Amino acid sequence: GRTVTYLIQKSTSKPVFPIYLGDDDKDEKAFPIVQAIGGFAGCVCHQHKKTSANFRLGSVQETREWLQNFLDIITSEGQSVTSDSEKYTKHH
């Protein structure tokens, strides 16, 4: 949860619309933080388990498809997609 808070605070892209996908119990701590600022949290798991995520994806392949569909939708609506993580990895 602290890492998510830190990354959101340090983001140079505004406004911030976080999407957090996680596959284990540690990720559950981050889901409410992302949701509190209007983002979405997704649990990647093939079994039904209790989660505070907004939605569930059953596999890595399903996650890839969901992400591709999401990108297709926002780019078709003329939205630009920037990634602080891309900028970070290119410069550090």
C-alpha positions in Angstrom: 0.0 0.0 0.0 2.8 2.5 0.8 4.5 1.9 -2.5 1.3 2.7 -4.4 0.8 5.9 -2.4 4.4 6.9 -3.1 4.1 6.3 -6.8 0.8 8.2 -7.1 2.3 11.2 -5.2 5.4 11.2 -7.4 3.5 10.8 -10.7 4.2 13.6 -13.2 1.2 12.6 -15.3 -2.0 14.4 -14.2 -4.7 13.5 -13.7 -3.8 10.2 -12.3 -6.1 7.2 -13.1 -4.5 4.2 -11.6 -5.2 0.6 -12.6 -3.8 -1.9 -10.2 -3.7 -5.6 -11.1 -2.5 -8.0 -8.5 -2.4 -11.8 -7.9 -1.7 -12.4 -4.2 -2.8 -11.4 -0.7 -0.2 -8.6 -0.5 -1.9 -6.8 -3.4 -5.1 -6.6 -1.4 -3.6 -3.8 0.7 -3.1 -1.7 -2.4 -6.6 -2.2 -3.8 -8.4 0.2 -1.4 -5.8 2.9 -1.9 -6.2 2.8 -5.7 -10.0 2.8 -5.3 -10.0 5.7 -2.9 -8.6 8.0 -5.6 -11.0 6.8 -8.3 -8.9 4.0 -9.8 -9.7 0.4 -10.5 -8.3 -2.7 -8.9 -8.3 -6.1 -10.5 -7.6 -9.4 -8.9 -5.8 -11.9 -11.2 -6.7 -15.3 -9.9 -8.3 -18.5 -11.3 -10.0 -19.4 -8.1 -12.8 -17.5 -6.4 -11.5 -15.9 -3.3 -12.6 -13.0 -1.2 -11.2 -9.7 -2.7 -11.8 -6.0 -2.4 -10.9 -5.6 -6.1 -13.4 -4.1 -8.5 -13.1 -7.1 -10.8 -11.5 -10.4 -11.3 -9.5 -11.8 -14.2 -9.0 -15.5 -14.4 -5.6 -15.8 -16.0 -2.5 -14.0 -17.3 -3.9 -14.4 -20.8 -7.3 -12.9 -19.8 -5.4 -10.0 -18.2 -3.4 -9.3 -21.4 -6.7 -9.3 -23.4 -8.3 -7.0 -20.9 -5.4 -4.6 -21.0 -5.4 -4.6 -24.8 -9.1 -3.9 -24.9 -8.7 -1.1 -22.4 -5.9 0.5 -24.4 -7.9 0.1 -27.6 -10.9 1.9 -26.1 -9.0 4.8 -24.6 -6.9 5.4 -27.7 -9.9 5.2 -30.0 -11.5 8.0 -28.0 -8.5 10.2 -28.7 -7.0 9.9 -25.2 -3.2 9.9 -25.0 -1.6 7.3 -22.8 1.5 8.1 -20.9 3.4 6.0 -18.5 5.6 7.3 -15.7 7.1 3.8 -15.4 8.2 4.0 -19.1 9.9 7.4 -18.4 11.5 6.0 -15.3 13.0 2.9 -17.0 14.2 5.0 -20.0 16.1 7.4 -17.8 17.3 5.3 -14.9 
